Each structure stands twice: as C-alpha cells, then as structure tokens.
Amino acid sequence: MRKFFFFGLILLFVMGCGIPQETRRGVGSEGFLIIQANPDDAEVYVNGEKVGLASQFEKKPLELRSGPHKIEFRKAGFIAEIREVYVGNQSRHTLKVSLRKIP
C-alpha cells in the first residue's frame, strides 16, 4: 500500500511539471496575418524588424504574438505605408495594402 502511495505522488508530481504553456507553440498566444500587397515584392517590417517580402505572407501567414504590432511596407520608388494591427489569440486576419508611387 505504501509503494502505491509513493508511486502515486511521484506520478502526480511528474504530470504537474509539464512544459510551461507560454513556451509551447499553438496554445493560443499567437495569431496569423495574411498580407496582400501591391506590389507584392514590398519589404515587410514588424515592429521595426524586417521579416521578408509581402508575397511570402500571402500563402503562408505571418505568425505574430498576441497583441499590438506596427507593420510597415517599403519599396524603392513607393511611399512607405505603416499599419497598426492587433493580433488576437489564434486569430487570422488579412491585411490589404497598395503602395503609391512617389510622384
């Protein structure tokens, strides 16, 4: 009887010490942003960091942590465009942007 009690305590301790939720992916702490930009080779910056070209995120959405983000689009010869977006837990949004040529 004592062995079962000891084994049960160990099992309970091990099960309770799983991976912390905030380090696991896909648990609701991120959302997805589909980008449709014209021109589609505009550079995309998230919170000041370049993450790639707009065309990359049309078929494979940009994964962002839940919360507010500043998305900027840049391309030589075009006026840069900045959008403020809020990404919710497990949300999926589409951001459509058309850059204007510099006159």
C-alpha positions, 0 to 999 in steps of 0.5 A: 500500500505504501509503494502505491502511495509513493508511486502515486505522488511521484506520478502526480508530481511528474504530470504537474511539471509539464512544459510551461504553456507560454513556451509551447507553440499553438496554445493560443498566444499567437495569431496569423496575418495574411498580407496582400500587397501591391506590389507584392515584392514590398519589404515587410517590417514588424515592429521595426524588424524586417521579416521578408517580402509581402508575397511570402505572407500571402500563402503562408501567414505571418505568425505574430504574438498576441497583441499590438504590432506596427507593420510597415511596407517599403519599396524603392520608388513607393511611399512607405505605408505603416499599419497598426494591427492587433493580433488576437489569440489564434486569430487570422486576419488579412491585411490589404495594402497598395503602395503609391508611387512617389510622384 
